[in-house]
């Protein structure tokens, strides 16, 4: 089990905080589709962080073995995201990487980063990816679902 801690926005631009939240949520969603991996909601972790608890205290309080943490930094048209998988009990970094991307299409970048980071975490945690659940697409209309992705699952509500 793991918790995705809210990624920390580095820099003065307040829009980076929204970007960091978007990447955090995309990561949590992608990781939750891995079989056998239980992911604690980033909003739950954020509430504990806001109460002044340290990341290691949060991991212990949530009874998870690993925590994914990192930073988001944007300068001009470039985006840099760092990600680290850390053991809660021992504080040992199991994996870490830095990703730099062009930030012209942020939604695509978020999806790509979530896919790449989830793949790396899957390898480190030794999870089998043969039963990974695909993402659910929630179209805004029937036309939208058919026009964008004919394989999209149409869900009520």
C-alpha positions in Angstrom: 0.0 0.0 0.0 1.1 3.5 -0.6 0.1 7.2 -0.2 0.7 9.8 -2.9 1.6 12.9 -1.1 0.7 16.2 -2.8 3.5 17.2 -5.1 5.1 20.4 -4.0 5.0 23.4 -6.3 8.3 25.1 -6.6 8.2 28.7 -7.8 6.2 31.9 -7.4 3.6 31.2 -10.0 0.3 30.2 -8.2 -0.9 28.3 -11.3 1.9 25.8 -10.6 0.0 24.7 -7.5 -3.0 23.7 -9.7 -0.6 21.8 -12.0 1.0 20.0 -9.0 -2.5 19.0 -7.8 -3.5 17.8 -11.2 -0.3 15.6 -11.5 -0.8 14.3 -8.0 -4.4 13.2 -8.7 -3.4 11.7 -12.1 -0.6 9.7 -10.4 -3.0 8.4 -7.6 -5.6 7.4 -10.2 -3.0 5.6 -12.4 -1.4 3.8 -9.4 -4.8 2.7 -8.0 -5.4 0.7 -11.2 -2.4 -1.5 -10.4 -3.6 -4.9 -9.0 -2.7 -5.5 -5.4 -1.8 -1.8 -4.8 -3.9 0.1 -2.3 -3.6 3.9 -2.7 -4.6 6.3 -0.1 -6.3 9.4 -1.4 -4.0 12.4 -1.9 -6.7 14.7 -0.4 -6.5 12.6 2.8 -2.8 13.0 2.9 -3.1 16.7 2.2 -5.4 17.2 5.2 -2.8 15.5 7.4 0.0 17.6 5.9 -2.1 20.8 6.6 -2.4 19.7 10.2 1.4 20.0 10.5 2.3 16.3 10.4 5.5 15.2 8.8 5.4 13.0 5.7 6.8 10.0 7.7 4.1 10.6 10.4 1.5 10.6 7.7 2.7 7.3 6.3 2.7 5.7 9.7 -0.8 7.1 10.5 -2.2 5.8 7.3 -0.5 2.4 7.8 1.2 2.4 4.3 4.5 0.9 3.4 5.5 3.4 0.8 4.9 7.1 0.0 5.3 8.8 -3.4 6.4 12.3 -3.1 7.9 14.9 -5.4 8.0 18.4 -6.8 6.7 20.3 -9.8 8.5 23.3 -11.3 7.6 25.2 -14.5 9.7 27.8 -16.1 8.7 29.3 -19.5 7.6 26.4 -21.7 9.4 23.7 -19.7 8.1 21.5 -16.9 10.2 19.6 -14.4 8.7 16.9 -12.2 10.7 15.0 -9.6 9.2 11.8 -8.1 10.5 9.6 -5.2 9.2 6.4 -3.7 10.2 6.3 -0.1 9.8 3.5 2.5 7.7 4.8 5.4 9.4 2.7 8.1 13.0 3.3 7.2 13.0 6.5 5.1 15.0 4.8 2.4 14.4 6.0 -1.1 13.5 3.0 -3.2 13.4 4.9 -6.5 13.7 8.5 -7.8 13.7 10.2 -11.1 13.4 13.6 -12.7 11.3 14.3 -15.8 11.5 17.3 -18.0 8.8 18.0 -20.7 7.6 20.7 -22.9 4.6 22.3 -21.1 2.5 23.2 -24.1 -0.2 20.5 -23.6 -0.4 20.0 -19.8 -3.1 17.4 -19.8 -1.1 15.2 -22.2 2.0 15.7 -20.1 0.1 14.8 -16.9 -1.1 11.5 -18.5 2.3 10.7 -19.8 4.1 11.4 -16.5 1.5 9.3 -14.6 2.0 6.4 -17.1 5.8 6.6 -16.8 6.0 7.0 -13.1 3.4 4.3 -12.5 5.5 1.9 -14.6 8.6 2.7 -12.6 6.7 2.2 -9.3 5.2 -1.0 -10.5 8.7 -2.4 -11.2 10.1 -1.4 -7.8 7.1 -2.7 -6.0 7.0 -5.9 -8.1 3.4 -5.7 -9.0 2.0 -7.7 -12.0 0.6 -5.5 -14.7 -1.4 -8.2 -16.5 -4.6 -7.2 -14.8 -4.2 -3.4 -14.8 -7.6 -1.8 -15.0 -7.9 0.8 -17.9 -9.0 4.3 -17.0 -12.8 5.0 -17.2 -13.7 7.8 -19.6 -16.5 10.0 -18.5 -17.7 11.8 -21.7 -19.8 14.9 -21.4 -22.2 13.6 -24.0 -22.9 10.5 -26.2 -21.5 12.4 -29.2 -18.4 13.3 -27.3 -17.8 9.7 -26.3 -18.2 8.4 -29.9 -16.4 11.3 -31.5 -13.4 11.1 -29.2 -13.0 7.4 -28.4 -15.3 4.8 -29.9 -14.1 2.4 -27.2 -15.0 4.8 -24.3 -17.2 3.4 -21.6 -20.4 5.5 -21.1 -21.2 5.9 -17.5 -24.4 7.4 -16.0 -24.2 10.6 -14.1 
